[in-house]
Structures are given as structure tokens and as C-alpha cells.
Amino acid sequence: MPQSMPHNGSLLYELMKQKRYNKAEFAAALNTNQMAVKRFIEKDSLYTKDLWKASLVLGVNMFSLLANKLPLEIPSDKELALQKQVEDLQKEVAIYKGLLQRNL
């Protein structure tokens, strides 16, 4: 059964509480009004630009937090690059082991 999408507004509200922002302070930091923040909190989905701005104000990557809630095991580009690096290093170690065994 597919997992339902996380409620973006609830996530935003939880982050605001963690960072000790009230609606007025958060609205000022976003250069908007409290009613806009109230609407953000109520929405289950937010525009990318709003997630972007909120991430910058809160100092939290909301995109990453949401992506981590995906039920899929899809590696990120960074994870793929690290995996490739590990494979390359393992090959290098195998080469060095081979050289050491020849010299013993």
C-alpha cells in the first residue's frame, strides 16, 4: 500500500517550533504576513519557492527531510558518488594486496 505524502505545513510548523519561531517572527523573516504563514501551515503541499525560502530562514533542508520520508530506496547522486568511490578504493586495496603478496 502506498505511503501517503507527508503534510508539508505540519512539517513546517514543527520546524518553526523547534527553531522557536512564532508566526509573526517567521512571517517577518519571510517578508510576508502572518496570514500567509497560517495558510502555509494549513496546506498539505507547499510550492517549491515557499519550501526553499522556509529552508533558508530555518536553516534546515526541508527538501531533504521530505525526500527521506519517501518509502523508496532511491540513492541520491551523493550516495552514488560515494558508492563509486568505495568501489574504486576497494579495487586499489586489492591491487596493493596483490603487490604485497608478490613481494613476500
Order of alpha helices (4+ residues) and beta strands (2+ residues): alpha-alpha-alpha-alpha-alpha-alpha
